[in-house]
Amino acid sequence: KKITENQLSEPVKRMFKESLELSDKWAKNFREFWNLPEDFKMEVD
């Protein structure tokens, strides 16, 4: 729930955002694990 509502600390959001952008395989696994839409992106303030 914290992921989908963007309620994570800034360093954690930045880490997830960078990981999603750097590795397609990791991003696919992350989205599947958390049952997120294929186009999910982590927003960083």
PEQUIKA-V497565 format. One record per helix or strand of 3 or more residues. SS is the DSSP state (alpha for helix, beta for strand). FROM is the first residue (numbers start at 1). TO is the last residue. Records with the same first field share a line. If there is no record, write none. Layout:
SS->FROM-TO, FROM-TO
This chain:
alpha->10-22, 24-33
